[in-house]
Amino acid sequence: MSGALHVAILGSGAWGTALAVQMTRAGHAVRLWSRDEKTVADLGRGENRRYLPGIRFAPIAAGMALGPALDGARCVLAAVPAQSLRSVLGSASGSMPPGIPVVLCAKGIEGGTGMRLSAVSESVLPGNPVAALSGPSFAVDVARGLPTAVVTAARRVELAAELARQFSTDRFRCYSSGDLTGVETGGALKNVFAIAAGAVAGAGLGASAQAGMVTRGFAELRRIGQTFGAEPETMMGLSGLGDLLLTCSSAQSRNFAYGLAIGRGQSLANLPLAEGVATAGVAARIARERGLDAPIVAAVASILEGSITIQEAVDALMSRPLKAESE
């Protein structure tokens, strides 16, 4: 890949729209696929009133047909929710140009199968190399052009580095990594801990509890990542520690906001999609199957299932046998 690219973006939510804005800033021609007719019209006027209200940008070419969006594309950014990825890529498979990279921009683990999203993509599109874009990045910040640092990862570090070069601008800095497993795992699991952080804040348990939960959550993230084959350095980087710090500290994070509502005892009915809700259950199951010590993940999954209360989860966590911090 060299020079300006035709970039196809699948998904017109806040993140898909922000990435379309960023790819345009990077000098690429963008075509975006959306399921929503009103959003398509909005994007053509340089706005997305549903997901990024109040933010204006250059008009984005968008449509509701996958074929035109993918026609001639040299790179595809998949920004649909993790649990929708398989069906969307399946629908796109007949129009997908062979050999071009599919960059996964959602963060999660597929429910039921427990597969990382790269494995989902490879099973549906075996002829397209897979990469991931992750890191501490709120869609609204990227859309506004605020300084942001992320990481692109692929099994071939040369592909990751090329994607990072193509995506970067003076306000959007992409680092590269050959540890696709680690980048995916960190991005998926931090959503679970963000729900826990929100619940702690919502329940009024204090700043000390918040700091302790995030720190011990990071220990779990590293432990689970190691069993998947993630490199320790990746867990310390943008897609691990960096993303965890961002999403566990701000109600801009959908996962933190979801946990906040749980902690406050508020209705969850009309909240935006929080990827950590689906990830928590499958992550807890994987931890059990592999004999991993992941008490916070297990607690979040149980709270979401309704089998325990936040106070019961706190009591259980605080009464666990004492051990060395490094264990």
N, C-alpha and C positions, 0 to 999 in steps of 0.2 A: 504494500500500500504506500502510495506517495501522492503528494499534492492534495487538492480538495477532493473529498469523497462524497458519494451519495450515501447518506446514512438513513436507514429505515428505523423508526422507533415504534415499538409495539406497546401501546398503552398511553392513555391521555390523562392519567391522574396527575397529582402534583409533581411527582418525581419524573414521570415521562415527559411532561411539559417542560419542567426545568432543564432536563437533559437536552430537549430539542432546542431550547433557547441557548444553552451552552454550546451545542454543536454548531449552531448558526454563528455564534461569536467566534468559534474556532475556524470559520471559513468554509464549512461543509454545507452541501445541499441536503436539506432534511425533508423527508416525507413521513408523516406520522399516521398510524392506524388507531382508530378509536371505535368503540362500540356505540358512542353516544352522539346523536345527530346535533344536539344543541352545542355540545363541546366542539364538534368539528366546525360549526359556524363561528363560534367564539374564537377559536384558534386562527381562523382566517382573518379575523379583525385584530389580532394581536392581544388576546386576553383569554383567560380561563376563569370565568366567574365562579364556577363551581368549586374548583380546587385551589386556585391562587387568586382570590378576589383582591382587587385593588392594584395588581401588578400589570404593567403594560410592557409589551415587547414587540419585536418585529413580527409581522404576520407569519404563521406557520402553515405550510401546505399539509392538509390533513384530509382523511377520507375514511369511509367505513368498509372499504374493500381491501383485503390483504394483498391481492395481486398487484395493483398499481403501486402500493407502498413499497413492495419488495422488488419490483421490476428494476433491474439495473443496479440494485444496492450492492455496495462493496463492504458493508458492515451493518449488522443488525443489533440494536439495543433492545433487549426484552425487559420492559418496565411494567409488566403485568404482575399482579399478586402471585406469590409463590404457589399457592394452591390452584391457581388457574394456568400455570405455565405449561403443563403437559397438554392440555386441551388446545391452548392457543398455538403452540408450536406444531401440534398435530394438524391444525387447520391450515397453518402456513407452509407445511412441508411440501405441498405440491407446487408452490410458487417460490420457494426458497432457492436463491442462486447457489449452486454447489461450491463448496470450498471456502465461502466467505465466513468470517468469524461471527459467532453469536455471543454477544456480551450480556451476561446476566446481571440485571440491576436490582432485582428484588433480593430480599434476605430472608431465608427460611429453609425449612426441611419439609419435604413432601409428606403429608399425613398419610397414614396407612402403610406406605412402602418404607418410610424412613430414609428415603434416598436424598442425597444432596442434590441441589438443582442442576449442577453440572452433569450428574449421572442421568437425570431426567432428560436434559437436552441431548446428551449423547445417545440415549436410547431412541429418541424420536427422530433426531437429525444426525445420524452417524457420519454423514459426509461433510459436516460443518464443525471446524474447531471451536471449542468453547472457551470463553474467558469470563471473568467477573469484574465488576466495578463496585467497590465498597469503600467504607470509611466514614468518618464523622461529617455528615453533610445533610443539612436540612434543605428541602426543596426550595423553600422561600428564600433562603440565603443565596443559593445558586442562581435562582431566577433573577434576583436583584443584582447579581454580579459582585457579591461580597466575597472576600478572600476565603478560599476553601481548599483543603488538601485531601486527596483520596488516593486509592491504590487500584491499579488494574493488575489482574493476575491471570496467568495461563500456564499450562504445563510446559509450553515452550517459552522460555523467558524472552526470546527474541520477539515473539508475538506480543507479549505483555508490554515490552518496552516500546514497540511500534505503536500500539494502541495508546499508551501513555503520551507519546509524542503527538499523536494526532488529536487527542482530546484536550491537551493543555493549552491554557492561555495565561495572560498575566494575572488573572484572578481565580484561576482554576488549575491547581497544580496536581498532576498525576504522578505518583511514584509507581514503580513496577515491581512485580514479584513473580517468581516461578512456583510459589506455594499456593496453588489454587485451593487445595484442601483447607489450609489454614485460614485463608481469606474468607472462604465461604463459611467455615465453622464459626469464626469469630463474629461475622455479620449476623448469622442466624441466632446464635445463643445470646448475644447481648440484648436482643429484644425481650427474652424471658426475664433477664435481670432488671430491665427497665420497668417491666410490670411490677416486679417486687419493690423497686425503688419508689415507684408511684404509690403503691399500697402503703408503704412505710410512711411516706409523707402525708397521704390522705388520712391515715389513722392517727396522725399526730404523735408518732413515736419518738420524734426528736432527731436532731442533726447527728448525734452520736450513733444512733441506730442506723441512720442512713449511711454514714461513712463505713460502719462495720459491715453492713449488708453488701455494699458495692465492693469492698475489698475482698470479702470472702466469696462473693460472686465471681470475682475475677479469678480467684484460686480454682473455683469449679470450672470456669471457662477453659483455663489452661489444662486442667486435668482431662476434661472431656476431649478437648482439641488434640491432646497427645495421643489418645486412643484412636482417633481418626487418622493419625499420621501427620498432624500439623507441626510445623517447626516452631519451637519456643519463641524465636525472634518475631515471628509473625503475630503471635498472641500479644506481644508487647508493642506492636505497631498500630497503624491507623485503623485497621479493620478489627482489631481486638481491643486493646486498652483505650485507644482514641475514640472509637465508636461507643464503647461502654460509658466513658465519662460524659460524652455528649447526651446520650439518650437517657442516662440515669439522673440528669440534672435539670431537665427542662420540660415543661408541659407542652412545648412544641412537638415533642416526640409523641406519636400516637400511642406507643406502648406505655410510656410513663403516664400519659393522660388516662389511659384505660385503668392502670393500677390505681391512680389517684381517685378515680370514681369508685372503684371497689373499696378503697380505704375509707372513703366518705360515706359509703352505703348508698350511693346514687344509682340511678337506673343506667344500665349499659345499652339500652335498646337502640339509641340513635347515635352511638359513638362511631367515628370512622374506623375502618378496618385496622386492626392491630395484628401484625404478623406473628407476634409472640404468643398469641392465644393458641394458634394451631401448633406452633413449634414446641410449646411447653410440654404438652402431652406426649409427643413423639420423642422429645429429648429425655423426658423422665423414663419412658419405656426403654430407650436405648441404654440409658445409664443402668437400669435394673438388670437388663440382659447381659451387660458387660461387667457387672459387679462393681460399678463405679460409685464412689461416695459423692453424691450430688444433692445434698439436703435442700438447698434453696430451690433448685429446679423442681424437685419433688414436691416441695411445699407450694410453689406457684401452681403446678399442675393440679394439686388437690384443692386449692382455693378456687381455681377456675371450674373444677368439676362440682364444687359445692359440698365436698365431703368434709372440709374443715373450715373454720373461721380464721381470720387473720390472727386473732389473739391465740387461738390454739396452735397455729403455725409458729408464732413467736415463742410460746411456751415450750414447744417441742424443740425448736432450734436452740434455745437458751439452756435447756436441760440435757443436751447431748454430752456424752462423756468428754472430759477434758483431754486435750492432746497437744502436742507441739504444733506451733503455727505452721511449720514447714510440711506437716503431714497432710 
